[in-house]
Amino acid sequence: MSLSVKPEDGEAVLFGKAVNELQSEVVVADDEVTGTLKYVNGYVEE
């Protein structure tokens, strides 16, 4: 199985938030994903 991914621009809006508000330093390389997913106070699934 193969999976192709690409990063979103930091200013792109996903789920009502800018990408850079949700994550930082996310890197997808080969079979490894590293970085930080930020906790957002009061953020709930819609």
N, C-alpha and C positions, 0 to 999 in steps of 0.2 A: 504494500500500500504506500502511496506517496501523497504528500500534502504540500501544496504550494501556498506560502503566505508572504505578505508584504506589509511593511509598517504603514500606519496612517500618519498623515501630517499632524504635528502637534496641535495645530489650530483647528483641525477637523472636529466637528461636533458629532458625538455618538451618545445616544441615550440622554440627550439634553445637556451634556457636559463637554467641554473641550477635552480632547485626548490628553493634553498635558496636565489636566486636573485629575485625571484618573490613573496615570502611570508615568514613570520616569525611567530613563536609561534601559528600555526594553530592547533586547537584541535577540533575534532569531537566527541561529547559525546551525546548519546541519541538523542534528537531532537534539538540540538543546535550546531552551528559552531561558533567558536570565533578565533580571530587572526588578523593579519595584512597582507593585500595584498599590495605589494610595487609598487609604480609608477616607471616605467622604461622609462627614457627619450629616445626618438627616436625609441621606440619599436612599431612595427606595425604588424598587422595580415598578415600572408602570405597565 
